[in-house]
Amino acid sequence: MEELYQRFAHGNSLQTNARLYWKKYAWLLVVRGTTWVKRVLDITVAVAAGLLLLPLFAVVAIAVKLTDRGPVLFWQTRVGKWGKEFPFPKFRSMLPNAESLKTDLMPQSDHGGQSITFKMKRDPRVTWIGRIIRKLSIDELPQLWCVIKGDMSLVGPRPPTVGEVAQYTLADRRRLDVIPGLTCIWQVSGRGDIPFQQQLELDLNYIQSRSLRLDLIILIKTIPAVLLGRGAY
């Protein structure tokens, strides 16, 4: 950007150059200011929600543990901004050996056997308590810790798995240009019912037009989407 401004400013009057530099630094200030405000909002909401929901966390943890004596949390490696990998927790909603069963179920995926993402409305690996917490997206709440750490934001494209990123095209990788989110634009537009290609288009549209106003709209729309359980299985 510095080279571009130097080239454009060369030969112009002092007043014109001053105006160009003012616009440049004013824009940088707006971008950095927006990023700072978004980060403060992320931390404030994540900490407040985490404290408020502690009793719910305890109840869910006990229910998951009593279901089959397996671990309370399910951990995966997910990919964040610019390809940075980070540990990604969920309340476990499936059988302990769910990952080993996934290969056999791939041909039955609602997104198609060749799709990058896997989704089944009646996934046999999901436990009875898992169906409840998945329907209400309670299984995603441990990711508030990822928001506090800075690996995730409240709003942004959902973080993909390492395996999904390995199948990305160059165009798909543009999803990794921003910090991933706890909720995103396609989660308030149909969630699991939306095929991967449409999810990608919605994410790229969000990245190109993202703003604090849009983030607030998505957060507000997330509430009824979660309560109604649309597209959650």
MODELLER restraints for C-alpha pairs under 7 A, 6 or more apart:
rsr = mdl.restraints
at = mdl.atoms
rsr.add(forms.Gaussian(group=physical.xy_distance, feature=features.Distance(at['CA:9:A'], at['CA:17:A']), mean=5.54, stdev=0.5))
rsr.add(forms.Gaussian(group=physical.xy_distance, feature=features.Distance(at['CA:38:A'], at['CA:212:A']), mean=6.97, stdev=0.5))
rsr.add(forms.Gaussian(group=physical.xy_distance, feature=features.Distance(at['CA:42:A'], at['CA:147:A']), mean=6.51, stdev=0.5))
rsr.add(forms.Gaussian(group=physical.xy_distance, feature=features.Distance(at['CA:42:A'], at['CA:153:A']), mean=6.03, stdev=0.5))
rsr.add(forms.Gaussian(group=physical.xy_distance, feature=features.Distance(at['CA:42:A'], at['CA:154:A']), mean=5.76, stdev=0.5))
rsr.add(forms.Gaussian(group=physical.xy_distance, feature=features.Distance(at['CA:43:A'], at['CA:147:A']), mean=6.86, stdev=0.5))
rsr.add(forms.Gaussian(group=physical.xy_distance, feature=features.Distance(at['CA:43:A'], at['CA:148:A']), mean=5.25, stdev=0.5))
rsr.add(forms.Gaussian(group=physical.xy_distance, feature=features.Distance(at['CA:46:A'], at['CA:144:A']), mean=5.42, stdev=0.5))
rsr.add(forms.Gaussian(group=physical.xy_distance, feature=features.Distance(at['CA:46:A'], at['CA:147:A']), mean=6.59, stdev=0.5))
rsr.add(forms.Gaussian(group=physical.xy_distance, feature=features.Distance(at['CA:46:A'], at['CA:148:A']), mean=6.32, stdev=0.5))
rsr.add(forms.Gaussian(group=physical.xy_distance, feature=features.Distance(at['CA:50:A'], at['CA:144:A']), mean=6.82, stdev=0.5))
rsr.add(forms.Gaussian(group=physical.xy_distance, feature=features.Distance(at['CA:61:A'], at['CA:72:A']), mean=5.66, stdev=0.5))
rsr.add(forms.Gaussian(group=physical.xy_distance, feature=features.Distance(at['CA:64:A'], at['CA:72:A']), mean=5.79, stdev=0.5))
rsr.add(forms.Gaussian(group=physical.xy_distance, feature=features.Distance(at['CA:64:A'], at['CA:92:A']), mean=6.94, stdev=0.5))
rsr.add(forms.Gaussian(group=physical.xy_distance, feature=features.Distance(at['CA:64:A'], at['CA:129:A']), mean=6.68, stdev=0.5))
rsr.add(forms.Gaussian(group=physical.xy_distance, feature=features.Distance(at['CA:65:A'], at['CA:71:A']), mean=6.50, stdev=0.5))
rsr.add(forms.Gaussian(group=physical.xy_distance, feature=features.Distance(at['CA:65:A'], at['CA:72:A']), mean=5.70, stdev=0.5))
rsr.add(forms.Gaussian(group=physical.xy_distance, feature=features.Distance(at['CA:70:A'], at['CA:96:A']), mean=6.19, stdev=0.5))
rsr.add(forms.Gaussian(group=physical.xy_distance, feature=features.Distance(at['CA:72:A'], at['CA:91:A']), mean=5.97, stdev=0.5))
rsr.add(forms.Gaussian(group=physical.xy_distance, feature=features.Distance(at['CA:72:A'], at['CA:92:A']), mean=5.68, stdev=0.5))
rsr.add(forms.Gaussian(group=physical.xy_distance, feature=features.Distance(at['CA:73:A'], at['CA:89:A']), mean=6.31, stdev=0.5))
rsr.add(forms.Gaussian(group=physical.xy_distance, feature=features.Distance(at['CA:73:A'], at['CA:90:A']), mean=5.54, stdev=0.5))
rsr.add(forms.Gaussian(group=physical.xy_distance, feature=features.Distance(at['CA:73:A'], at['CA:91:A']), mean=4.58, stdev=0.5))
rsr.add(forms.Gaussian(group=physical.xy_distance, feature=features.Distance(at['CA:73:A'], at['CA:92:A']), mean=4.94, stdev=0.5))
rsr.add(forms.Gaussian(group=physical.xy_distance, feature=features.Distance(at['CA:74:A'], at['CA:89:A']), mean=5.68, stdev=0.5))
rsr.add(forms.Gaussian(group=physical.xy_distance, feature=features.Distance(at['CA:74:A'], at['CA:90:A']), mean=5.21, stdev=0.5))
rsr.add(forms.Gaussian(group=physical.xy_distance, feature=features.Distance(at['CA:74:A'], at['CA:91:A']), mean=5.99, stdev=0.5))
rsr.add(forms.Gaussian(group=physical.xy_distance, feature=features.Distance(at['CA:74:A'], at['CA:92:A']), mean=4.85, stdev=0.5))
rsr.add(forms.Gaussian(group=physical.xy_distance, feature=features.Distance(at['CA:75:A'], at['CA:87:A']), mean=6.58, stdev=0.5))
rsr.add(forms.Gaussian(group=physical.xy_distance, feature=features.Distance(at['CA:75:A'], at['CA:88:A']), mean=5.55, stdev=0.5))
rsr.add(forms.Gaussian(group=physical.xy_distance, feature=features.Distance(at['CA:75:A'], at['CA:89:A']), mean=4.61, stdev=0.5))
rsr.add(forms.Gaussian(group=physical.xy_distance, feature=features.Distance(at['CA:75:A'], at['CA:90:A']), mean=6.54, stdev=0.5))
rsr.add(forms.Gaussian(group=physical.xy_distance, feature=features.Distance(at['CA:76:A'], at['CA:87:A']), mean=5.90, stdev=0.5))
rsr.add(forms.Gaussian(group=physical.xy_distance, feature=features.Distance(at['CA:76:A'], at['CA:88:A']), mean=5.13, stdev=0.5))
rsr.add(forms.Gaussian(group=physical.xy_distance, feature=features.Distance(at['CA:76:A'], at['CA:89:A']), mean=6.52, stdev=0.5))
rsr.add(forms.Gaussian(group=physical.xy_distance, feature=features.Distance(at['CA:77:A'], at['CA:85:A']), mean=6.35, stdev=0.5))
rsr.add(forms.Gaussian(group=physical.xy_distance, feature=features.Distance(at['CA:77:A'], at['CA:86:A']), mean=5.64, stdev=0.5))
rsr.add(forms.Gaussian(group=physical.xy_distance, feature=features.Distance(at['CA:77:A'], at['CA:87:A']), mean=4.86, stdev=0.5))
rsr.add(forms.Gaussian(group=physical.xy_distance, feature=features.Distance(at['CA:77:A'], at['CA:88:A']), mean=5.78, stdev=0.5))
rsr.add(forms.Gaussian(group=physical.xy_distance, feature=features.Distance(at['CA:77:A'], at['CA:161:A']), mean=6.40, stdev=0.5))
rsr.add(forms.Gaussian(group=physical.xy_distance, feature=features.Distance(at['CA:77:A'], at['CA:162:A']), mean=6.81, stdev=0.5))
rsr.add(forms.Gaussian(group=physical.xy_distance, feature=features.Distance(at['CA:78:A'], at['CA:85:A']), mean=5.56, stdev=0.5))
rsr.add(forms.Gaussian(group=physical.xy_distance, feature=features.Distance(at['CA:78:A'], at['CA:86:A']), mean=5.59, stdev=0.5))
rsr.add(forms.Gaussian(group=physical.xy_distance, feature=features.Distance(at['CA:78:A'], at['CA:87:A']), mean=6.39, stdev=0.5))
rsr.add(forms.Gaussian(group=physical.xy_distance, feature=features.Distance(at['CA:78:A'], at['CA:88:A']), mean=6.02, stdev=0.5))
rsr.add(forms.Gaussian(group=physical.xy_distance, feature=features.Distance(at['CA:78:A'], at['CA:159:A']), mean=5.88, stdev=0.5))
rsr.add(forms.Gaussian(group=physical.xy_distance, feature=features.Distance(at['CA:78:A'], at['CA:160:A']), mean=5.63, stdev=0.5))
rsr.add(forms.Gaussian(group=physical.xy_distance, feature=features.Distance(at['CA:78:A'], at['CA:161:A']), mean=4.57, stdev=0.5))
rsr.add(forms.Gaussian(group=physical.xy_distance, feature=features.Distance(at['CA:78:A'], at['CA:162:A']), mean=6.02, stdev=0.5))
rsr.add(forms.Gaussian(group=physical.xy_distance, feature=features.Distance(at['CA:79:A'], at['CA:85:A']), mean=4.43, stdev=0.5))
rsr.add(forms.Gaussian(group=physical.xy_distance, feature=features.Distance(at['CA:79:A'], at['CA:86:A']), mean=6.40, stdev=0.5))
rsr.add(forms.Gaussian(group=physical.xy_distance, feature=features.Distance(at['CA:79:A'], at['CA:159:A']), mean=5.71, stdev=0.5))
rsr.add(forms.Gaussian(group=physical.xy_distance, feature=features.Distance(at['CA:79:A'], at['CA:160:A']), mean=5.66, stdev=0.5))
rsr.add(forms.Gaussian(group=physical.xy_distance, feature=features.Distance(at['CA:79:A'], at['CA:161:A']), mean=6.02, stdev=0.5))
rsr.add(forms.Gaussian(group=physical.xy_distance, feature=features.Distance(at['CA:79:A'], at['CA:162:A']), mean=6.19, stdev=0.5))
rsr.add(forms.Gaussian(group=physical.xy_distance, feature=features.Distance(at['CA:80:A'], at['CA:151:A']), mean=6.79, stdev=0.5))
rsr.add(forms.Gaussian(group=physical.xy_distance, feature=features.Distance(at['CA:80:A'], at['CA:159:A']), mean=5.87, stdev=0.5))
rsr.add(forms.Gaussian(group=physical.xy_distance, feature=features.Distance(at['CA:80:A'], at['CA:176:A']), mean=6.22, stdev=0.5))
rsr.add(forms.Gaussian(group=physical.xy_distance, feature=features.Distance(at['CA:80:A'], at['CA:179:A']), mean=6.02, stdev=0.5))
rsr.add(forms.Gaussian(group=physical.xy_distance, feature=features.Distance(at['CA:80:A'], at['CA:180:A']), mean=5.82, stdev=0.5))
rsr.add(forms.Gaussian(group=physical.xy_distance, feature=features.Distance(at['CA:81:A'], at['CA:176:A']), mean=4.84, stdev=0.5))
rsr.add(forms.Gaussian(group=physical.xy_distance, feature=features.Distance(at['CA:81:A'], at['CA:177:A']), mean=5.61, stdev=0.5))
rsr.add(forms.Gaussian(group=physical.xy_distance, feature=features.Distance(at['CA:81:A'], at['CA:178:A']), mean=5.14, stdev=0.5))
rsr.add(forms.Gaussian(group=physical.xy_distance, feature=features.Distance(at['CA:81:A'], at['CA:179:A']), mean=4.80, stdev=0.5))
rsr.add(forms.Gaussian(group=physical.xy_distance, feature=features.Distance(at['CA:81:A'], at['CA:180:A']), mean=6.73, stdev=0.5))
rsr.add(forms.Gaussian(group=physical.xy_distance, feature=features.Distance(at['CA:82:A'], at['CA:176:A']), mean=5.30, stdev=0.5))
rsr.add(forms.Gaussian(group=physical.xy_distance, feature=features.Distance(at['CA:82:A'], at['CA:177:A']), mean=5.77, stdev=0.5))
rsr.add(forms.Gaussian(group=physical.xy_distance, feature=features.Distance(at['CA:83:A'], at['CA:176:A']), mean=6.36, stdev=0.5))
rsr.add(forms.Gaussian(group=physical.xy_distance, feature=features.Distance(at['CA:86:A'], at['CA:151:A']), mean=6.95, stdev=0.5))
rsr.add(forms.Gaussian(group=physical.xy_distance, feature=features.Distance(at['CA:88:A'], at['CA:143:A']), mean=6.79, stdev=0.5))
rsr.add(forms.Gaussian(group=physical.xy_distance, feature=features.Distance(at['CA:89:A'], at['CA:142:A']), mean=5.90, stdev=0.5))
rsr.add(forms.Gaussian(group=physical.xy_distance, feature=features.Distance(at['CA:89:A'], at['CA:143:A']), mean=5.98, stdev=0.5))
rsr.add(forms.Gaussian(group=physical.xy_distance, feature=features.Distance(at['CA:90:A'], at['CA:139:A']), mean=5.29, stdev=0.5))
rsr.add(forms.Gaussian(group=physical.xy_distance, feature=features.Distance(at['CA:90:A'], at['CA:140:A']), mean=5.29, stdev=0.5))
rsr.add(forms.Gaussian(group=physical.xy_distance, feature=features.Distance(at['CA:90:A'], at['CA:142:A']), mean=5.67, stdev=0.5))
rsr.add(forms.Gaussian(group=physical.xy_distance, feature=features.Distance(at['CA:90:A'], at['CA:143:A']), mean=6.84, stdev=0.5))
rsr.add(forms.Gaussian(group=physical.xy_distance, feature=features.Distance(at['CA:91:A'], at['CA:139:A']), mean=4.52, stdev=0.5))
rsr.add(forms.Gaussian(group=physical.xy_distance, feature=features.Distance(at['CA:91:A'], at['CA:140:A']), mean=6.80, stdev=0.5))
rsr.add(forms.Gaussian(group=physical.xy_distance, feature=features.Distance(at['CA:91:A'], at['CA:142:A']), mean=6.90, stdev=0.5))
rsr.add(forms.Gaussian(group=physical.xy_distance, feature=features.Distance(at['CA:92:A'], at['CA:139:A']), mean=6.95, stdev=0.5))
rsr.add(forms.Gaussian(group=physical.xy_distance, feature=features.Distance(at['CA:93:A'], at['CA:126:A']), mean=5.77, stdev=0.5))
rsr.add(forms.Gaussian(group=physical.xy_distance, feature=features.Distance(at['CA:93:A'], at['CA:127:A']), mean=5.98, stdev=0.5))
rsr.add(forms.Gaussian(group=physical.xy_distance, feature=features.Distance(at['CA:93:A'], at['CA:129:A']), mean=6.80, stdev=0.5))
rsr.add(forms.Gaussian(group=physical.xy_distance, feature=features.Distance(at['CA:93:A'], at['CA:130:A']), mean=3.71, stdev=0.5))
rsr.add(forms.Gaussian(group=physical.xy_distance, feature=features.Distance(at['CA:94:A'], at['CA:125:A']), mean=5.22, stdev=0.5))
rsr.add(forms.Gaussian(group=physical.xy_distance, feature=features.Distance(at['CA:94:A'], at['CA:126:A']), mean=4.16, stdev=0.5))
rsr.add(forms.Gaussian(group=physical.xy_distance, feature=features.Distance(at['CA:94:A'], at['CA:127:A']), mean=5.34, stdev=0.5))
rsr.add(forms.Gaussian(group=physical.xy_distance, feature=features.Distance(at['CA:94:A'], at['CA:130:A']), mean=6.19, stdev=0.5))
rsr.add(forms.Gaussian(group=physical.xy_distance, feature=features.Distance(at['CA:95:A'], at['CA:125:A']), mean=5.52, stdev=0.5))
rsr.add(forms.Gaussian(group=physical.xy_distance, feature=features.Distance(at['CA:95:A'], at['CA:126:A']), mean=6.36, stdev=0.5))
rsr.add(forms.Gaussian(group=physical.xy_distance, feature=features.Distance(at['CA:95:A'], at['CA:127:A']), mean=6.46, stdev=0.5))
rsr.add(forms.Gaussian(group=physical.xy_distance, feature=features.Distance(at['CA:98:A'], at['CA:125:A']), mean=5.84, stdev=0.5))
rsr.add(forms.Gaussian(group=physical.xy_distance, feature=features.Distance(at['CA:106:A'], at['CA:113:A']), mean=5.36, stdev=0.5))
rsr.add(forms.Gaussian(group=physical.xy_distance, feature=features.Distance(at['CA:106:A'], at['CA:118:A']), mean=6.89, stdev=0.5))
rsr.add(forms.Gaussian(group=physical.xy_distance, feature=features.Distance(at['CA:107:A'], at['CA:113:A']), mean=4.23, stdev=0.5))
rsr.add(forms.Gaussian(group=physical.xy_distance, feature=features.Distance(at['CA:109:A'], at['CA:118:A']), mean=5.61, stdev=0.5))
rsr.add(forms.Gaussian(group=physical.xy_distance, feature=features.Distance(at['CA:109:A'], at['CA:119:A']), mean=5.31, stdev=0.5))
rsr.add(forms.Gaussian(group=physical.xy_distance, feature=features.Distance(at['CA:109:A'], at['CA:120:A']), mean=5.35, stdev=0.5))
rsr.add(forms.Gaussian(group=physical.xy_distance, feature=features.Distance(at['CA:110:A'], at['CA:119:A']), mean=5.51, stdev=0.5))
rsr.add(forms.Gaussian(group=physical.xy_distance, feature=features.Distance(at['CA:110:A'], at['CA:120:A']), mean=5.36, stdev=0.5))
rsr.add(forms.Gaussian(group=physical.xy_distance, feature=features.Distance(at['CA:111:A'], at['CA:117:A']), mean=6.94, stdev=0.5))
rsr.add(forms.Gaussian(group=physical.xy_distance, feature=features.Distance(at['CA:111:A'], at['CA:118:A']), mean=6.38, stdev=0.5))
rsr.add(forms.Gaussian(group=physical.xy_distance, feature=features.Distance(at['CA:111:A'], at['CA:119:A']), mean=6.25, stdev=0.5))
rsr.add(forms.Gaussian(group=physical.xy_distance, feature=features.Distance(at['CA:111:A'], at['CA:195:A']), mean=5.90, stdev=0.5))
rsr.add(forms.Gaussian(group=physical.xy_distance, feature=features.Distance(at['CA:116:A'], at['CA:164:A']), mean=5.76, stdev=0.5))
rsr.add(forms.Gaussian(group=physical.xy_distance, feature=features.Distance(at['CA:116:A'], at['CA:167:A']), mean=6.74, stdev=0.5))
rsr.add(forms.Gaussian(group=physical.xy_distance, feature=features.Distance(at['CA:117:A'], at['CA:164:A']), mean=6.93, stdev=0.5))
rsr.add(forms.Gaussian(group=physical.xy_distance, feature=features.Distance(at['CA:117:A'], at['CA:196:A']), mean=6.53, stdev=0.5))
rsr.add(forms.Gaussian(group=physical.xy_distance, feature=features.Distance(at['CA:119:A'], at['CA:192:A']), mean=6.97, stdev=0.5))
rsr.add(forms.Gaussian(group=physical.xy_distance, feature=features.Distance(at['CA:121:A'], at['CA:233:A']), mean=5.35, stdev=0.5))
rsr.add(forms.Gaussian(group=physical.xy_distance, feature=features.Distance(at['CA:131:A'], at['CA:233:A']), mean=6.77, stdev=0.5))
rsr.add(forms.Gaussian(group=physical.xy_distance, feature=features.Distance(at['CA:133:A'], at['CA:139:A']), mean=5.40, stdev=0.5))
rsr.add(forms.Gaussian(group=physical.xy_distance, feature=features.Distance(at['CA:134:A'], at['CA:232:A']), mean=6.43, stdev=0.5))
rsr.add(forms.Gaussian(group=physical.xy_distance, feature=features.Distance(at['CA:134:A'], at['CA:233:A']), mean=6.11, stdev=0.5))
rsr.add(forms.Gaussian(group=physical.xy_distance, feature=features.Distance(at['CA:135:A'], at['CA:229:A']), mean=5.21, stdev=0.5))
rsr.add(forms.Gaussian(group=physical.xy_distance, feature=features.Distance(at['CA:135:A'], at['CA:232:A']), mean=5.13, stdev=0.5))
rsr.add(forms.Gaussian(group=physical.xy_distance, feature=features.Distance(at['CA:135:A'], at['CA:233:A']), mean=5.74, stdev=0.5))
rsr.add(forms.Gaussian(group=physical.xy_distance, feature=features.Distance(at['CA:136:A'], at['CA:226:A']), mean=5.48, stdev=0.5))
rsr.add(forms.Gaussian(group=physical.xy_distance, feature=features.Distance(at['CA:136:A'], at['CA:227:A']), mean=6.20, stdev=0.5))
rsr.add(forms.Gaussian(group=physical.xy_distance, feature=features.Distance(at['CA:136:A'], at['CA:229:A']), mean=5.75, stdev=0.5))
rsr.add(forms.Gaussian(group=physical.xy_distance, feature=features.Distance(at['CA:137:A'], at['CA:226:A']), mean=6.37, stdev=0.5))
rsr.add(forms.Gaussian(group=physical.xy_distance, feature=features.Distance(at['CA:143:A'], at['CA:182:A']), mean=7.00, stdev=0.5))
rsr.add(forms.Gaussian(group=physical.xy_distance, feature=features.Distance(at['CA:146:A'], at['CA:152:A']), mean=5.41, stdev=0.5))
rsr.add(forms.Gaussian(group=physical.xy_distance, feature=features.Distance(at['CA:147:A'], at['CA:153:A']), mean=5.09, stdev=0.5))
rsr.add(forms.Gaussian(group=physical.xy_distance, feature=features.Distance(at['CA:147:A'], at['CA:154:A']), mean=6.63, stdev=0.5))
rsr.add(forms.Gaussian(group=physical.xy_distance, feature=features.Distance(at['CA:152:A'], at['CA:179:A']), mean=5.71, stdev=0.5))
rsr.add(forms.Gaussian(group=physical.xy_distance, feature=features.Distance(at['CA:152:A'], at['CA:180:A']), mean=5.11, stdev=0.5))
rsr.add(forms.Gaussian(group=physical.xy_distance, feature=features.Distance(at['CA:152:A'], at['CA:181:A']), mean=5.29, stdev=0.5))
rsr.add(forms.Gaussian(group=physical.xy_distance, feature=features.Distance(at['CA:152:A'], at['CA:182:A']), mean=6.94, stdev=0.5))
rsr.add(forms.Gaussian(group=physical.xy_distance, feature=features.Distance(at['CA:153:A'], at['CA:179:A']), mean=6.24, stdev=0.5))
rsr.add(forms.Gaussian(group=physical.xy_distance, feature=features.Distance(at['CA:153:A'], at['CA:180:A']), mean=6.05, stdev=0.5))
rsr.add(forms.Gaussian(group=physical.xy_distance, feature=features.Distance(at['CA:153:A'], at['CA:181:A']), mean=4.58, stdev=0.5))
rsr.add(forms.Gaussian(group=physical.xy_distance, feature=features.Distance(at['CA:153:A'], at['CA:182:A']), mean=6.32, stdev=0.5))
rsr.add(forms.Gaussian(group=physical.xy_distance, feature=features.Distance(at['CA:154:A'], at['CA:181:A']), mean=5.07, stdev=0.5))
rsr.add(forms.Gaussian(group=physical.xy_distance, feature=features.Distance(at['CA:154:A'], at['CA:182:A']), mean=4.91, stdev=0.5))
rsr.add(forms.Gaussian(group=physical.xy_distance, feature=features.Distance(at['CA:154:A'], at['CA:183:A']), mean=6.26, stdev=0.5))
rsr.add(forms.Gaussian(group=physical.xy_distance, feature=features.Distance(at['CA:155:A'], at['CA:181:A']), mean=4.30, stdev=0.5))
rsr.add(forms.Gaussian(group=physical.xy_distance, feature=features.Distance(at['CA:155:A'], at['CA:182:A']), mean=5.76, stdev=0.5))
rsr.add(forms.Gaussian(group=physical.xy_distance, feature=features.Distance(at['CA:155:A'], at['CA:183:A']), mean=5.09, stdev=0.5))
rsr.add(forms.Gaussian(group=physical.xy_distance, feature=features.Distance(at['CA:155:A'], at['CA:184:A']), mean=5.46, stdev=0.5))
rsr.add(forms.Gaussian(group=physical.xy_distance, feature=features.Distance(at['CA:155:A'], at['CA:215:A']), mean=5.99, stdev=0.5))
rsr.add(forms.Gaussian(group=physical.xy_distance, feature=features.Distance(at['CA:156:A'], at['CA:179:A']), mean=6.36, stdev=0.5))
rsr.add(forms.Gaussian(group=physical.xy_distance, feature=features.Distance(at['CA:156:A'], at['CA:180:A']), mean=4.66, stdev=0.5))
rsr.add(forms.Gaussian(group=physical.xy_distance, feature=features.Distance(at['CA:156:A'], at['CA:181:A']), mean=3.79, stdev=0.5))
rsr.add(forms.Gaussian(group=physical.xy_distance, feature=features.Distance(at['CA:156:A'], at['CA:182:A']), mean=6.97, stdev=0.5))
rsr.add(forms.Gaussian(group=physical.xy_distance, feature=features.Distance(at['CA:156:A'], at['CA:183:A']), mean=6.39, stdev=0.5))
rsr.add(forms.Gaussian(group=physical.xy_distance, feature=features.Distance(at['CA:156:A'], at['CA:184:A']), mean=5.11, stdev=0.5))
rsr.add(forms.Gaussian(group=physical.xy_distance, feature=features.Distance(at['CA:157:A'], at['CA:175:A']), mean=6.74, stdev=0.5))
rsr.add(forms.Gaussian(group=physical.xy_distance, feature=features.Distance(at['CA:157:A'], at['CA:180:A']), mean=4.86, stdev=0.5))
rsr.add(forms.Gaussian(group=physical.xy_distance, feature=features.Distance(at['CA:157:A'], at['CA:181:A']), mean=5.44, stdev=0.5))
rsr.add(forms.Gaussian(group=physical.xy_distance, feature=features.Distance(at['CA:157:A'], at['CA:184:A']), mean=5.37, stdev=0.5))
rsr.add(forms.Gaussian(group=physical.xy_distance, feature=features.Distance(at['CA:157:A'], at['CA:203:A']), mean=5.75, stdev=0.5))
rsr.add(forms.Gaussian(group=physical.xy_distance, feature=features.Distance(at['CA:158:A'], at['CA:180:A']), mean=5.31, stdev=0.5))
rsr.add(forms.Gaussian(group=physical.xy_distance, feature=features.Distance(at['CA:158:A'], at['CA:181:A']), mean=5.34, stdev=0.5))
rsr.add(forms.Gaussian(group=physical.xy_distance, feature=features.Distance(at['CA:158:A'], at['CA:182:A']), mean=6.68, stdev=0.5))
rsr.add(forms.Gaussian(group=physical.xy_distance, feature=features.Distance(at['CA:158:A'], at['CA:183:A']), mean=6.81, stdev=0.5))
rsr.add(forms.Gaussian(group=physical.xy_distance, feature=features.Distance(at['CA:158:A'], at['CA:184:A']), mean=6.47, stdev=0.5))
rsr.add(forms.Gaussian(group=physical.xy_distance, feature=features.Distance(at['CA:159:A'], at['CA:180:A']), mean=5.22, stdev=0.5))
rsr.add(forms.Gaussian(group=physical.xy_distance, feature=features.Distance(at['CA:175:A'], at['CA:203:A']), mean=6.75, stdev=0.5))
rsr.add(forms.Gaussian(group=physical.xy_distance, feature=features.Distance(at['CA:175:A'], at['CA:204:A']), mean=6.53, stdev=0.5))
rsr.add(forms.Gaussian(group=physical.xy_distance, feature=features.Distance(at['CA:184:A'], at['CA:218:A']), mean=6.90, stdev=0.5))
rsr.add(forms.Gaussian(group=physical.xy_distance, feature=features.Distance(at['CA:185:A'], at['CA:202:A']), mean=6.59, stdev=0.5))
rsr.add(forms.Gaussian(group=physical.xy_distance, feature=features.Distance(at['CA:185:A'], at['CA:203:A']), mean=6.78, stdev=0.5))
rsr.add(forms.Gaussian(group=physical.xy_distance, feature=features.Distance(at['CA:185:A'], at['CA:218:A']), mean=6.26, stdev=0.5))
rsr.add(forms.Gaussian(group=physical.xy_distance, feature=features.Distance(at['CA:186:A'], at['CA:199:A']), mean=5.92, stdev=0.5))
rsr.add(forms.Gaussian(group=physical.xy_distance, feature=features.Distance(at['CA:186:A'], at['CA:202:A']), mean=6.20, stdev=0.5))
rsr.add(forms.Gaussian(group=physical.xy_distance, feature=features.Distance(at['CA:188:A'], at['CA:218:A']), mean=6.97, stdev=0.5))
rsr.add(forms.Gaussian(group=physical.xy_distance, feature=features.Distance(at['CA:188:A'], at['CA:221:A']), mean=6.09, stdev=0.5))
rsr.add(forms.Gaussian(group=physical.xy_distance, feature=features.Distance(at['CA:188:A'], at['CA:222:A']), mean=5.62, stdev=0.5))
rsr.add(forms.Gaussian(group=physical.xy_distance, feature=features.Distance(at['CA:188:A'], at['CA:225:A']), mean=5.81, stdev=0.5))
rsr.add(forms.Gaussian(group=physical.xy_distance, feature=features.Distance(at['CA:190:A'], at['CA:230:A']), mean=6.29, stdev=0.5))
rsr.add(forms.Gaussian(group=physical.xy_distance, feature=features.Distance(at['CA:190:A'], at['CA:231:A']), mean=5.39, stdev=0.5))
rsr.add(forms.Gaussian(group=physical.xy_distance, feature=features.Distance(at['CA:191:A'], at['CA:230:A']), mean=7.00, stdev=0.5))
rsr.add(forms.Gaussian(group=physical.xy_distance, feature=features.Distance(at['CA:191:A'], at['CA:231:A']), mean=4.86, stdev=0.5))
rsr.add(forms.Gaussian(group=physical.xy_distance, feature=features.Distance(at['CA:191:A'], at['CA:232:A']), mean=6.66, stdev=0.5))
rsr.add(forms.Gaussian(group=physical.xy_distance, feature=features.Distance(at['CA:192:A'], at['CA:231:A']), mean=4.73, stdev=0.5))
rsr.add(forms.Gaussian(group=physical.xy_distance, feature=features.Distance(at['CA:192:A'], at['CA:232:A']), mean=5.99, stdev=0.5))
rsr.add(forms.Gaussian(group=physical.xy_distance, feature=features.Distance(at['CA:193:A'], at['CA:231:A']), mean=5.21, stdev=0.5))
